[in-house]
Amino acid sequence: MYVSGLWAKNFRNYEQLYLPLKNELTVLSGANAQGKTNVLEAVFFCCTARSHRTKHERDLIRIPALGADPAAKPEPSASAYLRAEAEARDGRHRVEVRIGAGGKSILVNGLPVRKVGELLGQINCVMFSPEDLSLVKDGPDKRRRFIDIEISQIKKTYYYALQKYYSALDQRNKLLKQLAFADPSLAGTLDVWDEQLAVAGAAIIAARYEFVARLGVHASAIHRFITAGKEDMTLSYAGSAEESDAARMTEELLTKLRVRREDDLRRATTTVGPHRDDLVVTVNGKDMRAFGSQGQQRTCALSLKLSEMDLVNEYIGEYPVLLLDDVLSELDVSRQEMLLDNIRAKQTLLTTAQFDETLARRFADCRLLEVRAGCVTPR
């Protein structure tokens, strides 16, 4: 799979953009704040209907007035438009997104879709930014998000289970807060939310166990290569329920929710479930979050991201598009070379602010583009 063309209108700092692409490594270079990352963000948005940088979609709409107050917001009628076309084994996929002040609308192959889940999997991508290098040392929420984004692209049922789970979780937490200031006897009404959480939660946990097990095979092999065989990396999923069939996991979650109910009422929040689970990364038997050096943690993060590519290929039979946002500057030379050796056979969009003669020689066989003030031209 590869993106063959990208269009943008009034997106970030792009008034108009058309970027034809091939199944190759494309390097976008230029000074900071010129629009390099915006190109990657546009592709990522067409793949996932979300930004990897902001939760506020209004921020994606270009403000035309030059010299405008940075705090200014687009006019209510303003909108941004994105279009990506991709070539896959089953033919051409076209995704169009219009982002307005009131939300977004999506077309897939010319047909409107009502749910984001209908978009997922049309164009698959893996995003790797400098923030991802802290994936291992950061809190569990970052690792859960890492898992959720990738499984959602390859399994629509997982995305819908996430939606159901977090909707029920929100309702349960609201009820817990209400009970803290109302009649505690109403706590019995939590049963309906417990059942919904247990069913959706079991589906999420089961998919995560499978994903982490398969991801671990690829990550371990890549990590051994990066470290010249000196380190053995393993992944495990610390779940709220033990790995089993759906019925048993559902019952286990229900039991735990009931056991923890008194504590949940006191804290006014739900303390058990897949929203509290974690991905555990160990090297030579040591938990990397607690005992890994910064270099080890970064190497593990790199292994995780690269293993995503192989795992997606394993699931769907073709590699996703790889988006690398200024990560070379965060890696030493040996890790840079290893990364580049792993991506040359796959479509990759790579941004860098540091383009010198060394990089020019390294990328001599790649497509080189320069980004300046929202314009993309050949270098």
N, C-alpha and C positions, 0 to 999 in steps of 0.2 A: 504494500500500500504506500502511495506517496501523493502529496498534494501537488497538483499540476498548475494551479493558479490561485491567487489570493487577490481579492478586491476589497477596498475599504473607502468609505466616504464619511467625512466628519467624525472620524474615530481618533480619539486622543489628539495628536498634533498633525494628523493626516487629513488634508482637505480632500484629496483624491489619491488613490493608490491602485495600481494594477501591477502585480508581480508574478510573471510566469515562472514556474519552477520545474525542475527535473528531479529524477531519482538520484540525487547526488548530495555531496556536502556543499552547502552554501554558507559562505562567511559574510556576515554583515558587520562592517567595521565603521568606526566614527567616534567622535567625541561624545561625552556624556550628555544626556538630555536632548538628543537629536531625533530619537524615535526608533532606535534599534529594538529595544525590548517591546515596544508597541507592536511591532510586526509579529513577534512570537506570541504576544498576548492575543492578537487577533486570531491567529491559528488556534490557540488553546481555547478561545471562546467558541469558535465554530465547532470544536470537538466536544466541549463539555457544557456549553451555555453558561459559563461562569468565568470570572477573571481569577488569575492566581495572585493578583496584587491588591484587589479591593473588593469589599462587599457592596459598595455603593455604585450601582451601574450608571447613575447620572454622571459620575466622574469620567466615564468613557466617552462622553459626547463632547466634541470639539467646541471650544468657545472661539468664534471667528475673530472677535475684535482684538487686534494687536495691542499689546500693552494693557490688557484688561487686568483688573484686580485679581490676584491669584485665588482669592476667596469667592470670586464670582461664580454663579451657576448658569447653566444654559437656559435659554428661554423655554417655557413650558412646551412650545411646539417643536423644539429642536429634536433631532434624532440622529443616530449614527447607523450606518449600514455596513454589514460585513458579508462577504461571500467567499466560500472556499470550494474548490472542486478537487476531487481526489480520484486517482485510478486504483482500483482494487481488483482482486481476482474475479469478483462477480460483476464487474463493470464500473461505470463512472458514478460517483456519489457527489451530489451538489447540496451544499448547506448554505442557507441565507438567513441572516439574523438582522432584525431591525430593533434598535435599542432606543426607547423614548423615555420621557420623564415618567410615564405611567407604567413602564415595564418593557418587556421584549416580546417580539413575535418571531416565530421560526418557520421556515419552509425547508422541507427535505425533498429534493428532486421535484421541486415546484409545487408540492402539496403542503398545506399548513399542518403543523403538529400541535396538539393541545398540551402534551406532556413532554417534559424534558427527556423522560425515559425513551421516547420514540426517536430522539436525536442520538442518544448514546450508542456508540458502536459504528456509526456511519463513517466517521474518520477517527481513528485511534491515534493518540499521541502520548508521549512521555515528556514531561517538563522537568528540567534540571536547572536550578538556579543556585546562586551562592547560599541562600537560606537553607537549601536542602543539605548542605554540608554539615549543618547542625542537627540533622534529623535524629541522630542517635543520642545526642546529649540532651536534646530538648525534652519536654514533657510528653506523656503518653498521647495527648490529643493530636500532636503532629504526626505520630506514627499511625494512629487510627485513620487520620485523614489521608495519609499516603496509601494505606490499604484500601480505603473506601473509594477513592477516585479511580484506582486501577480496576478493581473488581466491577465497579459500576459500568465501566466502558465495555467489559466483556460479558457481563451478565446483567441483563435488564431486570430480571427478577430480584436481584440483590438491591438495585437502586430503589425499586418499589418497596422492598422490605424495610430499607432505611427510612423511607418517607413515612411508612406506617408506624415504625418504631418511634421516631422522634416526634411525630404528632401525638402519639399516646403518652410519651414521656413528658411532653409539654403540658398536656392536660392533667396528668397525675401530679406533676410538680405544682401546678396552679392550685389543685385541690388540696395538696399538703399545706400550702401557704394559707389557704382559706381556713383549714381546720385548726391552724395555730391560733386563730382569733375567733373561732366559732365553736359550736357544740362538738366535742370529740366523738360523740356517738355516731356522727355522720361518717366516721372512718370506714364503715362497712361499704360505702360507695366506691372505695378504692378497688374492690374486687374486679369490677369490669375492666379497669385500666391495667390491673395486674395480668389478667388473662391476655389482653392485647399485646402487652409488652413481652410476655413469655413466648407467645407464638411467633411474633416478628423477630424477637431477640434470638430465638433458637435458630431461625433461618439465617440470620446474620452471622452468628457464631459458627455455624456449620460451614458456611462459605469461607469464612476467614481461616478456619483450621485447614481446609483444603488448599486455599491460596498460599498460606504461609508455608505449608509443607512443600508445595511445588516450587515456590519462590526460593526456599532454602537450598534446594538442590543446585539451582543455577548460581545463586549468590555465593555459595560455598566454593564452587569451582572457579568463579571469577576472582574471589578473594585470594584463593591459593595462588592464582596466576599473578595477581598484583603484588603479593608479598613473597614471590619466588618460593612458595611452599613452606614458608616459615610460620604461617598462622592458619589455624582452622577456625572458620567462622560458622556458627550455627544459629538458626532462627527458631524460635518457639512462640506459640501464641498463649498468653496468659488469659484464659477465658473465664467468664462468670459461670460457665457450665462445662463439665468434662465432655470431651469428644465422644459422641455417641449418636444414636438415631434421633430424629427430630422429636419424636414423642417423649423420649427420656429427657432430652435437653429442655423441652418445654416444661415438663413436670419439675425438673430440678430448679429452673428459674422461678417457677411459681412458688415452690417451697421456700427459696431464699428470699423472695420478695415478702412473703408472709412472716418469715422469721425476723426480717430486718424492719418490719413495719413500724414498730415502736421507735426505733432509732430514726427512721425516715420522718416520722411525725415530729420528733424532737428537733431534727435538723431542717425540716421543711424542704427536703429534697430527696430524690431517689438515689440510694447509695449502692445499688447492685444492678448489673446489666452490662451489655456490650459497650455502652457509652463510658464505662469505667475500665475496660480491658486494655491490654497493652501487647506490643510486639517486643519480645526480649531478644536482644542481640548479644551473643557471647563469642569471645575469641579465646581459644585455648582454655575453655572452661570459665572464663571471667566475664562478668556482666560489664559490657562496654559503657553503659551509662554511668555506672558507679566507679569503675576501676580503669577505664580506658583512657589513654593519653589523647590529646587533641588530634595528633596524627593518626592514631588508630581509629578514633571515632570518624574522622573524615574519610579514611580508607573504607570503612564499613559502609558509610553513606554512599560512596561511589559504587561499591559493589552492589548495594541494594538497587540503585537507580539503573545500573547497567543490566542487572538481572531481570528487571521489568521488561526490557526489550525482548529477551529470549522467552520469557514466560508468555507474553502476549502472542508471540509467534507460535508457541506451543498450543495455545488455546484456539487461535483463529486461523493459523496457517500462513500468516504474513506479518512482517514487522510493522510496528507503528512508526509514526513520524517522531523523530527525536528533536526536542527543542532545548538547546543549551544556551542559557543566558549568562554570559560573562563568567563562566566557571573556570576558564583557563587561568585567569589571574589569581585564583584562589588555590591552585594546585602547583606542586613543585614539578620540575621538568620530567621526572620519571613517571609521575602520575598523568601528566599531560600526554606523554607519548603513548602510554597504555590506553588512555581514553580514546585518542585519535585512531589507534590501531583497531579499536573495537567498533568504530562508527563509520568507517569509510565505505563499507558495503551497504549502508542504510541511508535513507534520506534524513539529512540532519540540517537544521538551521541553527547556526552558531553565531553569537554576537561577541564582539570584543572591542574594547576601547583602546587597546594597545596593539597597533599594527606596525611592525617594523620589518627590517629586511629578513630577520630570522623567521618570523611568521610568514612572510611572503614566500620564502623558499619552502617552508613546511606545507603551505597550501597551494603550491604552484599548479597542482593538477585539479584544483577545486574552483568553483565559481566564486569570484570575489566581487562584493558589492560595497559601496560606500553610502552611508546614511548621513544626510545633513539637512537639518531644519525640515524634517518631514518629507524629504525627497530621497529616493533610492536610485542610484546610478551605478553603472559598472565601474570598478576601480581600475 
